[in-house]
Amino acid sequence: MNSLFYLVPAASLVALFFAWFFFHQMMKESEGTVTMKEIAQYVREGAMAYLRQQYKVVIIVFIVLAVIFSILAYVFHVQNAWVPFAFLTGGFFSGLAGFIGMKTATYASARTANATMRSLNSGLKIAFRSGAVMGRIVVGLGLLDISLWWIVLNAFVEEASEAQTLVVITTTMLTFGMGASTQALFARVGGGIYTKAADVGADIVGKVEQDIPEDDPRNPATIADNVGDNVGDVAGMGADLYESYCGSILATMALGASAFFSEGTDVQTRAIMAPMLIAAVGVILSILGIYAVRTKEGASLKDLLGSLSVGTNLSAVLIAVVTFGIFRLLEFPNWWQMSLSVLSGLLAGVIIGKATEYFTSHSYKPTQKLAESSQTGPATVIINGVGLGMISTAIPVVTIAIAIILAYGFATGFTFSTDTLSMGLYGISIAAVGMLSTLGITLATDAYGPIADNAGGNAQMSELDPSVREKTDILDSLGNTTAATGKGFAIGSAALTALALLAAYIEEIKIGFSHVGKTVLQVGDRAVETVSATITDIVEYYDITLMNPMVLVGIFLGAMMAFLFCGLTMNAVGRAAEKMVIEVRRQFREIAGILEGKQRPDYTSCVRISTKAAQHEMIFPSLLAIIVPMLVGVFFGPAGVIGLLAGGLGAGFVLAIFLANSGGAWDNAKKYVEEGHFGGKNSSSHHATVVGDTVGDPFKDTSGPSLNILIKLMSMVSVVMAGLAVMLHG
């Protein structure tokens, strides 16, 4: 085992130490008044109760899937025997990352509100470093899980040759990526339904019908809304980015093992080590970026965005420089070209982040224009928001397209041929690792958002001085933008990772042939040994071209899956929100004294509605993402699966950006009006932007971010079930 490998588990322990340190520092701060503590406790208990219920459902799904994988491995022998165990650990660590991040957030919100009474900078620092706990936990647990499996499989797996052993180890490790993706999808879908049912219900009845402020303690849905911010935007998002992070590293390791198969095991091992080492260095350097984030009192939204940019840009520049050193230290054959592939991924991430910021922040014209359209009613707000979201897809899509060409080109010396295909795909995959290497700090900017949002809710319900709510609203507006940026960043990395997983699927097909005893393939008029077959050979063997109807059927099914999944999750939010609206109206009508503040609303019933709806509604869409790739593999074979993954990637990538940016722009247009523009709060313009925001809620917090996971989960399921597809269509 390469001695440099031990930097990886060491970096994971450093990340976990800083997660503990930031959590410990946050817990030293005061939660404020008795009322502030009481509200924080309500939210904490509601969030934990929901998560316990969600994990009960997810555990059942995991047990069923683990049994299926065990049958395939031990009865039919079409899978590696380690697959069921890797799958379970991936799900466990993904769930653990979300749980710890959410626990931190529920302790941090009241402390952020209390610190904001001192200064804006104090509030920013607590919220951001509490968000950094999530960032540290995700990268720390991710690298720890990868390290442990690398050690275990190296000790127990032994194939005919050392090179083949490395291929089997890396493709087996992809399985725990499926476990992480499965858990993440349930967390994102369930959490998204929970939070948006409460949010939409609270806004429609509270803001529009009763003209009471957001997070007003008189609104029965306000506690459920604050709980939802934690279960959806923290626990769900943490599990989501955990699987993105691990998926990119694992896919690159698998491609490294296959791309350098004939170069000797020494070079092959270096190719496997590279993504782990880049991620490990990113863990260390992003800590410097976290400490660079600070601001001045009275800072504008642009100033705050600049403060966060200093941290993320510093981390990105340092990682870019050190990457060259890593490849040089590994004595990689084309070390500086491969470093440029990583750099193309890093730059793509930065550009996507800036583009998202431009289209969703009310510091810029697109969202300001969207807010201005509210003067003519909610219809124009919705039309313009949809149009803005569609236009906003252009820059990320073009950026990813250029990044793919550059990453492939740098890795192959800009030689685009079948002979350089594996090397080029490795370059694309390592670009995804580069994009996610700053995750330790970019995730901190994402998790910071719901903490700031909850801090504002706590300040409002605790009836603190209005100046405190004004400061938390500034932090919350920043959080809306950073959350949208984080979603754009996640979907961009998903596109690169899913492309790499397509190639990993073909590698798994090769291993599937060995499981069923097929050692020679008849490719055209050539007989090719399975173990040395290239990606091009497998593509030719299964006739994976656009002229093959199986591929075309798969493409249509993949594109359909993106829209079907969004439709199911949006309707789920709609149904749950209807129940919430009916309950809130009932309480206002039947419980005397609520609107006068003389009687406390029944918060528990609203929490119960969101919990029950999320548990029930999340199951079908999530299971669909697992079942459809299995069925396509069974009925249409590997050619159909490749089409499915390509169609899902193309449609899902663009649709996810559209949904995230439309939703983010609607939310910040509402904030812009609330700051006093176009009539301010409780004006007709405000009501129009609230309607736009309620439409955008499931766009940006349920369907959009879940698509990111859908794309990769379908790929992961296909990889894991490749052996079955080969057995039926060998």
C-alpha positions in Angstrom: 0.0 0.0 0.0 1.4 3.4 -1.0 2.6 5.3 2.2 1.0 8.5 1.0 -2.4 6.8 1.6 -2.1 7.4 5.3 -2.5 11.1 4.7 -6.2 10.3 3.9 -7.3 8.8 7.2 -5.2 11.5 8.9 -7.0 14.3 7.1 -10.4 12.7 8.0 -9.4 12.8 11.7 -8.3 16.4 11.4 -11.7 17.2 9.8 -13.6 15.5 12.6 -11.5 17.2 15.3 -12.3 20.6 13.8 -16.0 19.6 13.6 -15.9 18.9 17.4 -13.9 22.1 18.0 -16.3 24.4 16.2 -19.3 22.6 17.9 -17.7 23.0 21.3 -17.0 26.7 20.6 -20.6 27.3 19.6 -22.0 25.5 22.6 -20.1 27.9 24.9 -22.2 30.8 23.6 -25.5 31.7 25.4 -28.9 30.8 23.9 -30.3 34.1 25.3 -33.5 34.6 27.1 -35.7 31.9 28.7 -38.2 32.3 25.7 -35.3 31.9 23.2 -34.2 28.7 24.9 -37.8 27.4 25.0 -38.4 28.0 21.3 -35.0 26.4 20.4 -36.0 23.4 22.5 -39.3 23.0 20.6 -37.5 23.1 17.3 -34.8 20.7 18.5 -37.4 18.1 19.8 -39.5 18.3 16.6 -36.4 17.9 14.4 -35.1 14.9 16.3 -38.6 13.3 16.5 -38.9 13.6 12.7 -35.5 12.2 12.0 -36.1 9.1 14.2 -39.3 8.4 12.3 -37.5 8.8 9.0 -34.7 6.5 9.9 -37.2 3.8 10.9 -38.6 3.8 7.4 -35.1 4.0 5.8 -33.8 1.1 7.9 -36.5 -1.2 6.5 -35.6 -0.3 2.9 -31.9 -0.9 3.6 -32.6 -4.3 5.1 -34.7 -5.4 2.1 -32.0 -4.1 -0.4 -29.2 -5.7 1.6 -31.0 -9.1 1.4 -31.5 -8.7 -2.4 -27.7 -7.9 -2.8 -26.9 -10.9 -0.5 -28.9 -13.2 -2.7 -27.2 -11.9 -5.9 -23.8 -12.3 -4.2 -24.1 -15.6 -2.4 -26.8 -17.5 -4.4 -26.4 -16.3 -8.0 -22.7 -15.2 -7.6 -23.2 -12.2 -9.9 -21.8 -9.7 -7.3 -18.8 -9.4 -5.0 -19.5 -10.9 -1.5 -18.6 -7.5 0.1 -21.3 -5.6 -1.7 -24.1 -5.9 1.0 -21.8 -4.7 3.7 -20.4 -1.8 1.7 -23.9 -0.7 0.9 -25.0 -0.7 4.6 -22.0 1.4 5.7 -22.5 4.0 3.0 -26.1 4.5 4.2 -25.0 4.6 7.9 -22.3 7.3 7.4 -24.6 9.4 5.1 -27.3 9.3 7.8 -24.8 10.1 10.5 -23.5 13.1 8.6 -27.0 14.5 8.3 -27.9 13.8 11.9 -24.8 15.5 13.4 -25.2 18.5 11.1 -28.8 18.9 12.1 -28.1 18.5 15.8 -25.5 21.3 15.5 -27.9 23.6 13.6 -30.7 23.2 16.2 -28.3 24.3 18.9 -26.8 27.1 16.9 -29.9 29.1 15.8 -30.8 30.7 19.1 -27.1 31.3 19.8 -26.8 33.1 16.5 -29.8 35.3 17.3 -28.4 36.1 20.7 -24.9 36.9 19.2 -26.5 39.2 16.5 -27.7 41.4 19.4 -24.0 42.2 20.0 -23.0 42.6 16.3 -23.6 41.4 12.8 -20.1 39.9 12.7 -20.7 37.9 15.8 -23.9 36.4 14.4 -22.2 35.6 11.1 -19.3 34.0 12.8 -21.4 31.6 14.9 -23.8 30.7 12.1 -21.0 30.2 9.6 -18.8 28.1 11.9 -21.8 26.0 13.0 -22.4 25.4 9.3 -18.7 24.5 9.1 -19.4 21.6 11.5 -21.5 20.1 8.8 -18.7 20.7 6.2 -16.1 19.1 8.5 -18.4 16.1 9.3 -19.2 15.3 5.7 -15.6 15.4 4.4 -14.3 13.7 7.6 -16.8 10.8 7.6 -16.5 10.5 3.8 -12.7 10.1 3.8 -12.9 7.8 6.9 -15.3 5.4 5.2 -13.3 5.4 2.0 -10.1 4.8 4.0 -11.5 1.9 6.0 -12.9 0.1 2.9 -9.6 0.6 1.1 -7.7 -1.1 4.0 -10.3 -3.9 4.5 -10.6 -4.8 0.8 -6.9 -4.7 0.2 -6.5 -7.2 3.0 -9.2 -9.7 1.8 -9.7 -9.4 -1.9 -7.4 -11.4 -4.2 -7.9 -11.9 -7.9 -5.9 -13.6 -10.7 -3.5 -10.6 -11.0 -2.7 -7.6 -8.8 -4.1 -5.2 -11.5 -7.4 -7.1 -11.6 -7.5 -7.0 -7.8 -7.4 -3.2 -7.8 -10.2 -3.0 -10.4 -12.4 -5.3 -8.3 -11.6 -3.4 -5.0 -12.5 0.0 -6.5 -15.7 -1.1 -8.3 -16.8 -2.9 -5.0 -16.3 0.4 -3.1 -18.7 2.1 -5.5 -21.4 0.1 -3.7 -21.2 2.1 -0.6 -21.8 5.1 -2.8 -25.2 3.5 -3.6 -25.9 3.2 0.1 -25.0 6.9 0.6 -27.2 7.9 -2.3 -30.2 5.9 -1.2 -30.1 7.4 2.3 -29.5 10.9 0.8 -32.6 10.6 -1.5 -34.9 9.7 1.4 -33.4 12.5 3.5 -33.8 15.1 0.7 -37.2 14.1 -0.4 -38.7 13.5 3.1 -37.1 16.6 4.5 -38.0 18.7 1.5 -41.7 17.7 1.7 -41.7 18.3 5.5 -40.2 21.8 5.3 -42.1 23.1 2.3 -45.5 21.8 3.5 -45.0 23.9 6.7 -43.4 26.9 4.9 -46.1 27.1 2.2 -48.9 26.7 4.8 -47.5 29.3 7.1 -47.0 31.8 4.3 -50.4 31.4 2.6 -52.4 31.8 5.7 -50.1 34.0 7.8 -48.6 36.5 5.4 -51.2 36.6 2.6 -54.5 36.1 4.5 -53.8 37.5 7.9 -51.0 40.0 7.2 -48.9 38.8 10.1 -45.1 38.7 9.8 -43.0 35.6 9.0 -42.2 33.4 12.0 -44.9 35.2 14.1 -45.6 33.2 17.2 -49.3 33.5 16.5 -48.9 31.4 13.4 -49.6 27.7 14.3 -47.2 26.5 11.5 -44.2 28.5 12.5 -42.6 25.9 14.7 -43.1 23.2 12.0 -41.5 25.7 9.5 -38.4 26.1 11.7 -38.2 22.3 12.3 -38.4 21.8 8.5 -35.5 24.1 7.8 -33.3 21.7 9.9 -34.6 18.4 8.6 -34.7 19.5 4.9 -32.0 22.0 4.4 -29.5 20.6 7.0 -30.0 16.9 7.5 -31.1 16.3 3.9 -28.5 18.5 2.4 -25.7 17.0 4.5 -26.6 13.5 3.4 -26.9 14.8 -0.2 -23.4 16.3 -0.4 -21.9 13.4 1.5 -22.9 11.1 -1.3 -21.8 13.6 -3.9 -18.4 13.9 -2.3 -17.9 10.1 -1.9 -19.3 9.4 -5.3 -16.9 11.6 -7.2 -13.9 10.1 -5.3 -15.0 6.5 -5.7 -15.9 6.9 -9.5 -12.4 8.4 -10.1 -10.7 5.6 -8.2 -12.6 3.0 -10.3 -11.7 4.7 -13.5 -8.1 5.1 -12.4 -7.9 1.3 -11.9 -9.2 0.6 -15.4 -7.6 3.5 -17.3 -4.1 2.5 -16.1 -4.8 -1.3 -16.1 -2.0 -2.0 -18.7 0.5 0.5 -17.3 1.6 -1.6 -14.3 0.2 -1.8 -10.8 2.5 1.0 -9.6 1.0 3.6 -11.9 -2.4 2.1 -11.4 -2.1 2.5 -7.6 -1.0 6.2 -8.1 -4.1 6.8 -10.2 -6.3 5.4 -7.5 -4.5 7.4 -4.8 -4.7 10.8 -6.6 -8.5 11.6 -5.9 -8.1 10.5 -2.3 -5.1 12.7 -1.8 -6.7 15.8 -3.5 -9.7 15.4 -1.3 -7.5 15.0 1.8 -5.5 18.2 1.0 -8.8 20.0 0.3 -9.9 19.1 3.9 -6.9 20.8 5.4 -6.8 23.9 3.2 -10.5 24.7 3.5 -10.0 25.2 7.3 -7.8 28.2 6.4 -10.7 29.5 4.3 -13.2 29.1 7.2 -11.0 31.3 9.4 -10.8 34.0 6.7 -14.5 34.7 6.8 -15.4 37.8 8.8 -17.3 41.1 8.2 -17.8 44.6 9.5 -20.8 46.0 11.3 -23.5 47.5 9.0 -22.3 45.3 6.1 -24.5 45.1 3.0 -25.5 41.9 1.3 -22.8 42.4 -1.2 -20.2 42.9 1.6 -21.4 39.7 3.2 -21.2 37.8 -0.1 -17.7 39.2 -0.5 -16.7 37.9 3.0 -17.8 34.4 2.1 -16.1 34.6 -1.3 -12.8 35.4 0.4 -12.9 32.1 2.2 -14.1 29.9 -0.7 -11.7 31.6 -3.2 -8.7 31.3 -0.9 -9.4 27.6 -0.4 -9.8 27.1 -4.1 -6.6 28.8 -5.0 -4.6 26.9 -2.4 -6.0 23.6 -3.5 -5.2 24.4 -7.2 -1.6 25.1 -6.3 -1.2 22.0 -4.1 -2.8 19.7 -6.7 0.3 20.2 -9.0 2.5 19.1 -6.1 0.3 16.0 -5.4 0.6 14.7 -9.0 4.3 15.6 -9.1 4.9 13.7 -5.8 3.0 10.7 -7.2 5.3 10.8 -10.2 2.3 10.7 -12.5 3.2 10.1 -16.1 1.4 13.3 -17.3 1.3 15.0 -14.0 0.9 18.7 -15.0 -1.8 17.9 -17.6 -3.8 15.9 -15.1 -3.4 18.8 -12.6 -5.0 21.1 -15.3 -7.9 18.7 -15.5 -8.5 19.2 -11.7 -8.1 22.9 -12.2 -10.8 22.9 -14.9 -13.2 21.3 -12.4 -12.3 23.8 -9.7 -12.9 26.8 -12.0 -16.1 25.3 -13.3 -17.4 25.2 -9.7 -16.4 28.8 -9.0 -18.1 30.0 -12.3 -21.3 28.1 -11.6 -21.3 29.5 -8.0 -20.9 33.1 -9.4 -23.6 32.6 -12.1 -26.0 31.3 -9.5 -25.2 34.2 -7.2 -25.9 36.6 -10.0 -29.3 35.1 -10.9 -30.6 34.6 -7.3 -29.2 37.4 -5.2 -31.2 40.6 -4.9 -28.0 42.5 -5.1 -28.1 42.0 -8.8 -30.6 43.1 -11.6 -32.3 39.8 -12.4 -33.9 39.4 -9.0 -34.5 43.1 -8.6 -36.4 43.1 -11.9 -38.3 40.0 -10.7 -39.3 41.9 -7.6 -40.3 44.9 -9.7 -42.7 42.7 -11.7 -44.7 42.2 -8.4 -46.3 45.6 -9.0 -48.6 43.9 -11.6 -49.5 40.9 -9.5 -48.4 37.3 -8.7 -49.0 36.0 -12.3 -46.1 38.2 -13.7 -43.9 37.3 -10.8 -44.4 33.6 -11.6 -44.0 34.0 -15.3 -40.8 36.1 -14.9 -39.4 33.7 -12.3 -39.9 30.7 -14.6 -38.2 32.6 -17.4 -35.3 33.7 -15.2 -34.7 30.1 -14.1 -34.7 28.9 -17.7 -32.3 31.6 -18.8 -30.0 30.9 -15.8 -29.3 27.3 -17.1 -27.2 28.6 -20.0 -24.0 29.5 -18.1 -23.8 26.4 -15.9 -24.5 24.1 -18.9 -21.9 25.8 -21.1 -19.5 25.9 -18.2 -19.8 22.1 -17.6 -19.5 21.4 -21.3 -16.3 23.4 -21.5 -15.0 21.8 -18.3 -15.7 18.3 -19.8 -13.8 19.1 -23.0 -10.9 20.7 -21.1 -10.6 17.9 -18.5 -10.7 15.3 -21.2 -8.3 17.2 -23.4 -5.7 18.0 -20.7 -5.7 14.3 -19.7 -5.1 13.0 -23.2 -3.1 15.8 -24.7 -6.2 16.8 -26.7 -6.2 13.6 -28.6 -9.8 12.6 -29.0 -9.9 9.0 -30.1 -11.0 5.6 -28.9 -7.5 4.8 -27.7 -7.5 7.7 -25.3 -11.1 7.3 -24.1 -10.3 5.7 -20.7 -7.7 8.3 -19.9 -10.0 11.2 -20.9 -12.8 9.9 -18.8 -10.4 9.7 -15.8 -9.6 13.4 -16.5 -13.3 14.3 -16.4 -13.8 12.3 -13.2 -10.8 13.9 -11.4 -12.3 17.3 -12.5 -15.4 16.4 -10.4 -13.1 15.7 -7.4 -11.5 19.1 -8.0 -14.9 20.8 -8.0 -15.8 19.1 -4.7 -12.4 19.5 -3.0 -13.5 22.8 -1.5 -16.6 21.1 0.0 -15.4 21.6 3.5 -16.0 25.4 3.1 -18.7 25.5 0.4 -20.9 23.2 2.5 -20.3 25.6 5.5 -21.8 28.4 3.4 -24.8 26.2 2.5 -25.5 24.9 6.0 -25.2 28.4 7.3 -28.4 29.5 5.5 -31.0 27.5 7.5 -29.2 28.4 10.8 -29.5 32.1 10.0 -33.2 31.5 8.9 -34.0 29.8 12.2 -32.1 32.6 14.1 -34.5 35.1 12.5 -37.5 32.9 13.5 -36.3 32.7 17.1 -35.8 36.5 17.2 -39.3 37.1 15.9 -41.0 34.6 18.2 -39.0 35.8 21.2 -40.1 39.4 20.4 -36.5 40.7 20.5 -35.8 44.3 19.4 -36.7 44.8 15.7 -33.1 45.7 14.9 -32.1 42.0 15.7 -34.6 40.7 13.2 -33.3 43.2 10.6 -29.7 41.8 11.1 -30.9 38.2 10.9 -32.8 39.0 7.8 -29.6 40.3 6.2 -27.9 37.0 7.2 -31.0 35.0 5.9 -30.9 36.8 2.5 -27.2 35.8 2.3 -28.2 32.3 3.3 -30.8 32.1 0.4 -28.1 33.0 -2.1 -25.4 30.7 -0.6 -28.0 27.8 -0.5 -28.8 28.4 -4.2 -25.0 28.5 -4.9 -24.5 25.3 -3.0 -27.3 23.6 -5.0 -25.8 24.8 -8.3 -22.4 23.5 -7.2 -23.8 20.1 -6.2 -25.6 19.6 -9.5 -22.6 20.7 -11.5 -20.4 18.1 -9.7 -23.3 15.5 -10.1 -23.0 16.0 -13.9 -19.3 15.2 -14.0 -19.6 12.4 -11.5 -22.6 10.8 -13.3 -20.5 10.9 -16.5 -17.7 9.1 -14.7 -20.2 6.6 -13.3 -21.3 5.7 -16.9 -17.8 4.6 -17.5 -17.6 2.8 -14.2 -20.8 0.9 -15.2 -19.1 -0.5 -18.2 -16.2 -1.6 -15.9 -18.7 -3.3 -13.7 -20.1 -5.0 -16.8 -16.6 -6.5 -17.4 -16.5 -7.8 -13.9 -20.0 -9.2 -14.4 -18.7 -11.3 -17.3 -16.1 -12.8 -15.0 -18.8 -13.7 -12.4 -20.8 -15.6 -15.0 -17.6 -17.3 -16.4 -17.5 -15.5 -19.8 -13.7 -15.1 -20.4 -13.8 -14.2 -24.1 -16.1 -11.8 -26.0 -16.8 -11.9 -29.7 -16.5 -8.2 -30.7 -17.2 -8.0 -34.5 -14.7 -10.4 -36.1 -12.4 -10.2 -33.1 -12.1 -12.5 -30.0 -11.2 -10.3 -27.0 -10.3 -11.5 -23.6 -12.8 -10.1 -21.1 -10.2 -9.0 -18.6 -8.4 -6.8 -21.2 -11.5 -5.6 -23.0 -11.7 -1.8 -23.4 -14.7 0.5 -22.9 -14.9 0.7 -26.7 -15.0 -3.1 -26.9 -17.9 -3.3 -24.5 -19.7 -0.5 -26.3 -19.3 -2.4 -29.6 -20.3 -5.7 -28.1 -23.6 -4.4 -26.9 -24.1 -2.0 -29.9 -24.4 1.1 -27.6 -25.2 3.6 -30.4 -28.1 5.9 -31.1 -29.2 3.6 -33.8 -29.9 0.9 -31.2 -33.6 1.1 -30.2 -32.7 -0.2 -26.7 -30.5 2.9 -26.2 -33.2 5.2 -27.6 -35.8 3.7 -25.3 -33.4 4.2 -22.3 -32.8 7.9 -23.2 -36.5 8.6 -23.3 -37.1 6.7 -20.0 -34.2 8.6 -18.3 -35.5 12.0 -19.4 -39.0 11.0 -18.3 -37.7 9.9 -14.9 -36.4 13.5 -14.2 -39.9 15.0 -14.9 -41.9 12.2 -13.3 -39.8 12.4 -10.1 -40.2 16.2 -9.9 -43.9 15.9 -10.5 -44.4 13.4 -7.8 -42.4 15.4 -5.2 -44.1 18.7 -6.1 -47.5 17.1 -5.8 -46.5 15.6 -2.5 -45.6 19.1 -1.2 -48.9 20.5 -2.6 -51.0 17.8 -0.8 -49.2 18.3 2.5 -49.4 22.1 2.2 -53.2 21.8 1.6 -53.6 19.9 4.9 -51.4 22.5 6.7 -53.4 25.5 5.3 -56.7 23.8 6.4 -55.3 23.2 9.9 -53.9 26.8 10.3 -57.2 28.3 9.2 -59.1 26.0 11.6 -57.0 27.2 14.5 -57.4 30.9 13.6 -61.2 30.3 13.3 -61.8 28.0 16.4 -59.2 29.0 19.0 -60.2 32.4 20.4 -57.4 34.9 21.1 -54.7 33.5 18.8 -54.5 36.6 16.6 -54.5 38.9 19.6 -51.6 37.0 21.2 -53.7 35.9 24.2 -53.7 32.2 23.4 -50.9 30.0 22.3 -51.5 28.1 19.0 -51.4 24.3 18.8 -47.9 24.0 17.3 -47.9 20.2 17.8 -50.7 19.4 15.4 -48.9 21.2 12.5 -45.6 19.4 13.3 -47.6 16.1 13.2 -49.1 17.0 9.8 -45.7 17.7 8.3 -44.2 14.6 9.8 -46.9 12.2 8.7 -47.0 13.7 5.2 -43.3 13.5 4.7 -43.1 9.9 5.9 -45.9 8.8 3.6 -45.1 10.8 0.5 -41.3 10.2 0.4 -41.5 6.4 -0.2 -42.8 6.0 -3.7 -40.6 8.6 -5.5 -37.5 7.3 -3.7 -38.2 3.6 -4.4 -38.9 4.5 -8.1 -35.3 5.8 -8.4 -34.1 2.4 -7.3 -36.6 0.1 -9.1 -36.5 1.7 -12.6 -32.8 1.2 -13.2 -33.2 -2.4 -12.1 -36.1 -3.1 -14.4 -34.4 -1.4 -17.4 -31.3 -3.6 -16.8 -33.5 -6.7 -16.7 -35.7 -5.9 -19.8 -33.4 -3.8 -22.0 -29.9 -4.9 -20.9 -26.8 -2.7 -20.6 -27.6 -0.8 -23.8 -30.9 0.3 -22.3 -29.2 1.2 -19.0 -26.6 3.4 -20.7 -29.5 5.2 -22.5 -31.4 5.6 -19.2 -28.4 7.1 -17.5 -27.6 9.5 -20.4 -31.3 10.7 -20.7 -31.6 11.1 -16.9 -28.3 13.1 -16.8 -29.1 15.4 -19.7 -32.7 16.2 -18.6 -32.0 16.1 -14.8 -29.0 18.4 -14.9 -30.7 21.2 -16.7 -34.0 20.8 -14.9 -32.3 20.9 -11.5 -30.5 24.2 -12.3 -33.8 25.7 -13.5 -35.7 24.7 -10.4 -33.0 25.8 -7.9 -32.4 29.2 -9.5 -36.1 30.0 -10.1 -36.9 29.1 -6.4 -33.9 31.1 -5.1 -34.8 34.2 -7.2 -38.5 34.1 -6.0 -37.4 33.9 -2.4 -34.9 36.8 -2.6 -37.4 38.9 -4.6 -39.7 38.6 -1.6 -36.9 39.6 0.7 -36.1 42.6 -1.5 -39.7 43.8 -1.3 -39.7 43.2 2.5 -36.7 45.5 2.8 -39.0 48.4 1.7 -38.9 48.4 -2.1 -42.1 48.6 -4.2 -44.4 49.2 -1.2 -42.7 47.0 1.4 -44.3 44.5 3.8 -48.0 43.8 3.6 -48.3 45.7 0.3 -49.9 44.1 -2.9 -46.3 43.7 -4.2 -45.4 41.8 -1.1 -48.4 39.5 -1.4 -47.4 38.8 -5.1 -43.8 37.9 -4.2 -45.0 35.7 -1.3 -47.1 33.7 -3.8 -44.0 33.5 -6.1 -42.0 32.3 -3.1 -44.5 29.6 -2.2 -44.3 28.3 -5.8 -40.5 28.4 -5.6 -40.4 26.5 -2.3 -40.8 23.0 -3.7 -38.7 24.1 -6.7 -35.6 24.9 -4.8 -35.9 22.8 -1.6 -37.6 19.6 -2.7 -37.6 18.7 -6.3 -34.5 20.5 -7.6 -32.0 19.3 -5.1 -33.4 15.8 -5.1 -32.7 15.5 -8.8 -29.0 15.8 -8.1 -29.3 12.6 -6.1 -31.7 10.9 -8.5 -29.1 11.2 -11.3 -26.3 9.6 -9.3 -28.5 7.0 -7.5 -29.8 5.6 -10.8 -26.1 5.4 -11.9 -25.1 3.7 -8.6 -28.0 1.2 -8.7 -27.0 0.4 -12.3 -23.4 -0.3 -11.3 -24.5 -2.5 -8.4 -27.0 -4.4 -10.6 -24.6 -4.8 -13.6 -23.9 -8.4 -12.8 -27.6 -9.3 -13.1 -27.9 -7.4 -16.4 -24.9 -9.4 -17.7 -26.4 -12.7 -16.5 -29.6 -12.0 -18.4 -28.1 -10.3 -21.5 -24.6 -11.7 -21.6 
